[in-house]
Amino acid sequence: MERRNRNFLVILIAVVIAIAVFASFGLPLFYGPTPEIVLPTPQPTGQGQTGEMGQGGGVRVEVTPTTVQSVIAALSRLESYSRTVTTTLAGISVSARVWVDGGWTRTDLTLPAGRGAHTIVGDGKVWRWYDGDREARVWSADGGSADVEGQRIPTYEDVLDLEPESITAAGYEEKNGMDCVFVSVEVAEPAQVERYWVSADNGLLVAAETESGGEVVWSMTATVPEIPVSASASFALPDGTVLHTVGGG
């Protein structure tokens, strides 16, 4: 068990430190219908240039440091998808395959030594096991979203929880082939700049980075999501217990 814990601590160098950087994870998800936002085709611009976005009712919403949180709050978010998330710290990158469906998240992560770590989050609990295990450890989730517990990355809720006065730039940009709402934030303690790119199509965080001393010290990026989750995706424990059936609640 101690060996497993040591292996997991190694990977936390690349993922859990991100939690310390983004300290306010896990605002409740927004429920009910939300207006669709259509992002105009981005034009070659520098980061932080003001943009305009058209909402479903034809109202034009300017994307500025003042309005960007309201714009992001109005985005419709995917409930069923899969994608690959990569985090990089000090030049070391770690990738995880993620499946999200109906409030459940499964994450398969490969540890530096090559062993797989698996996490399922849902129904207020977290299950985790490693390759070769016959049983999973289980504990109560901390009340945050499944994205936080399962993927250990920021979510768009974190952008909504930012202090408005800390937002220094906002606009729209293309990132990783996706049209995004861009937000830049200055943090006083410790002195750093945080940047977020939230997909205008699906409300998911596409990329994020933290800059300190003029260098990017941490970053995350995600692939274009596959929609919806494949019916073959497994939310089962190593002993065969099925916690969730895709599309079946």
Phi and psi in degrees as a GROMACS rama.xvg file:
@    title "Ramachandran Plot"
@    xaxis  label "Phi"
@    yaxis  label "Psi"
@TYPE xy
-62.151  -38.5962  GLU-2
-61.5518  -40.6627  ARG-3
-63.755  -42.8348  ARG-4
-63.4498  -38.8426  ASN-5
-63.8928  -41.6185  ARG-6
-61.1479  -42.2289  ASN-7
-68.0432  -33.5794  PHE-8
-63.9678  -33.2259  LEU-9
-60.3765  -44.4974  VAL-10
-71.8716  -26.5481  ILE-11
-65.5861  -20.1539  LEU-12
-56.7095  -35.2716  ILE-13
-93.4265  -15.9101  ALA-14
-123.494  -40.8848  VAL-15
-73.75  -32.5499  VAL-16
-58.0503  -30.5665  ILE-17
-59.038  -31.7425  ALA-18
-67.645  -36.8596  ILE-19
-66.9669  -33.0842  ALA-20
-70.7057  -42.9101  VAL-21
-107.524  91.0966  PHE-22
-82.9061  -8.45491  ALA-23
-120.587  52.1223  SER-24
-70.5129  155.939  PHE-25
92.53  31.7712  GLY-26
-65.3709  149.036  LEU-27
-59.0785  147.84  PRO-28
-70.0464  154.173  LEU-29
-84.4102  132.904  PHE-30
-107.698  163.975  TYR-31
84.8289  169.413  GLY-32
-65.4363  143.063  PRO-33
-127.952  146.248  THR-34
-67.0834  141.877  PRO-35
-76.2699  140.325  GLU-36
-114.411  129.002  ILE-37
-107.078  118.331  VAL-38
-85.8325  130.867  LEU-39
-68.7422  159.765  PRO-40
-61.7182  121.116  THR-41
-64.1056  142.03  PRO-42
-106.903  156.424  GLN-43
-55.6439  114.042  PRO-44
-143.201  166.307  THR-45
-86.4781  165.963  GLY-46
-61.9117  140.928  GLN-47
88.0743  2.20395  GLY-48
-71.334  140.474  GLN-49
-64.1997  141.871  THR-50
-134.768  176.86  GLY-51
-126.586  145.353  GLU-52
-129.969  141.209  MET-53
-96.4039  129.821  GLY-54
-93.2441  171.188  GLN-55
-56.1178  -33.5513  GLY-56
-84.4656  6.90079  GLY-57
88.1166  -0.254377  GLY-58
-76.249  134.694  VAL-59
-91.8151  123.982  ARG-60
-112.866  119.551  VAL-61
-77.0289  131.947  GLU-62
-93.8068  105.015  VAL-63
-134.026  171.446  THR-64
-55.7682  -27.0225  PRO-65
-79.5014  -35.8067  THR-66
-101.741  -11.1596  THR-67
-61.2421  -36.8306  VAL-68
-67.0969  -36.3031  GLN-69
-66.6083  -38.3732  SER-70
-63.6547  -46.6059  VAL-71
-65.6441  -37.426  ILE-72
-62.4883  -24.7517  ALA-73
-87.794  -4.44771  ALA-74
-71.0507  141.121  LEU-75
-82.86  134.284  SER-76
-110.169  140.545  ARG-77
-63.8812  142.994  LEU-78
-107.614  -13.2581  GLU-79
-144.371  116.172  SER-80
-166.899  166.513  TYR-81
-137.811  151.509  SER-82
-166.46  174.201  ARG-83
-111.802  130.393  THR-84
-113.735  130.872  VAL-85
-120.815  129.769  THR-86
-115.18  144.741  THR-87
-131.208  129.561  THR-88
-138.661  127.693  LEU-89
52.5594  38.2787  ALA-90
81.1288  -1.69785  GLY-91
-102.081  123.037  ILE-92
-110.12  141.714  SER-93
-133.203  131.952  VAL-94
-114.184  147.946  SER-95
-135.961  140.877  ALA-96
-91.6978  132.813  ARG-97
-126.922  135.573  VAL-98
-123.218  130.376  TRP-99
-127.585  130.936  VAL-100
-158.029  124.044  ASP-101
55.2049  38.0387  GLY-102
86.7129  1.54036  GLY-103
-108.69  143.571  TRP-104
-129.976  132.159  THR-105
-119.5  134.792  ARG-106
-128.367  126.733  THR-107
-110.958  117.902  ASP-108
-121.111  137.326  LEU-109
-99.3065  119.624  THR-110
-73.1952  160.2  LEU-111
-53.3029  -33.6209  PRO-112
-78.5384  -3.68329  ALA-113
99.8236  -8.29626  GLY-114
-80.8566  145.759  ARG-115
-90.1995  137.611  GLY-116
-115.087  135.063  ALA-117
-126.629  136.667  HIS-118
-134.94  134.9  THR-119
-123.633  133.145  ILE-120
-125.95  132.563  VAL-121
172.068  159.592  GLY-122
54.2804  34.3677  ASP-123
76.405  12.0149  GLY-124
-131.706  161.974  LYS-125
-125.253  129.61  VAL-126
-115.54  135.602  TRP-127
-141.146  138.977  ARG-128
-150.568  170.563  TRP-129
-122.68  161.326  TYR-130
-51.2767  132.64  ASP-131
93.5796  -15.0973  GLY-132
-72.9066  145.716  ASP-133
-98.7419  -18.1686  ARG-134
-132.934  157.4  GLU-135
-108.781  145.478  ALA-136
-76.9253  147.845  ARG-137
-138.839  141.228  VAL-138
-152.581  169.056  TRP-139
-74.8379  138.778  SER-140
-67.8381  158.237  ALA-141
-86.565  9.0814  ASP-142
95.3375  -9.0218  GLY-143
-78.7616  179.107  GLY-144
-72.8965  162.54  SER-145
-62.7316  -29.8808  ALA-146
-59.4792  -42.8034  ASP-147
-65.7006  -51.4676  VAL-148
-67.8438  -39.306  GLU-149
-82.3508  -38.1554  GLY-150
-106.74  -18.7914  GLN-151
55.6477  46.6558  ARG-152
-135.867  163.86  ILE-153
-64.4513  160.699  PRO-154
-126.582  174.609  THR-155
-67.5844  -18.8781  TYR-156
-61.498  -31.6817  GLU-157
-64.744  -36.2128  ASP-158
-65.3173  -38.7666  VAL-159
-67.8993  -23.4775  LEU-160
-91.9238  0.158837  ASP-161
-66.1227  149.087  LEU-162
-68.5648  121.518  GLU-163
-53.0833  -36.4791  PRO-164
-70.7029  -14.1382  GLU-165
-84.8607  -12.7125  SER-166
-78.3692  118.446  ILE-167
-103.735  -19.1293  THR-168
-155.337  148.772  ALA-169
-159.028  154.321  ALA-170
174.202  -149.759  GLY-171
-131.656  142.062  TYR-172
-146.805  161.191  GLU-173
-93.9722  130.911  GLU-174
-137.744  124.938  LYS-175
54.4734  36.4825  ASN-176
77.6496  10.026  GLY-177
-122.225  142.319  MET-178
-75.2986  127.362  ASP-179
-133.883  156  CYS-180
-90.5861  128.306  VAL-181
-106.527  138.221  PHE-182
-135.497  134.222  VAL-183
-121.139  135.77  SER-184
-131.093  138.496  VAL-185
-103.922  128.827  GLU-186
-112.092  130.765  VAL-187
-78.0036  -46.0766  ALA-188
-128.579  111.147  GLU-189
-73.5312  157.516  PRO-190
-66.3178  113.061  ALA-191
-162.875  166.898  GLN-192
-118.848  130.994  VAL-193
-113.037  137.817  GLU-194
-127.716  140.801  ARG-195
-131.532  143.761  TYR-196
-126.689  115.376  TRP-197
-110.015  128.395  VAL-198
-61.5109  129.817  SER-199
-77.1245  -14.5754  ALA-200
-87.7825  -34.8471  ASP-201
-134.804  1.84485  ASN-202
74.1427  6.07733  GLY-203
-88.7686  150.389  LEU-204
-73.0006  120.654  LEU-205
-87.0284  -39.3196  VAL-206
-159.192  157.75  ALA-207
-155.431  154.966  ALA-208
-154.798  155.506  GLU-209
-122.622  126.809  THR-210
-111.901  133.009  GLU-211
-138.253  130.264  SER-212
62.2652  28.9428  GLY-213
82.27  3.61856  GLY-214
-124.062  144.588  GLU-215
-77.1554  115.676  VAL-216
-100.106  -18.4024  VAL-217
-150.578  144.231  TRP-218
-152.189  156.428  SER-219
-137.992  150.071  MET-220
-147.716  151.142  THR-221
-132.574  148.229  ALA-222
-77.6555  166.168  THR-223
-60.6306  127.544  VAL-224
-68.6693  145.959  PRO-225
-92.2829  127.051  GLU-226
-123.93  133.519  ILE-227
-81.6496  -171.691  PRO-228
-62.2532  139.496  VAL-229
-62.0742  143.343  SER-230
-63.1342  -17.9499  ALA-231
-85.2389  -6.11468  SER-232
-61.2587  136.308  ALA-233
-104.3  129.534  SER-234
-117.373  49.6172  PHE-235
-112.375  148.91  ALA-236
-82.4368  166.126  LEU-237
-62.8674  -21.3658  PRO-238
-86.248  3.0385  ASP-239
97.5209  -7.20843  GLY-240
-66.1893  123.604  THR-241
-91.4689  116.952  VAL-242
-86.8547  -29.4515  LEU-243
-155.126  140.199  HIS-244
-108.868  126.862  THR-245
-56.2798  125.829  VAL-246
78.7862  -4.00078  GLY-247
-110.671  2.71482  GLY-248
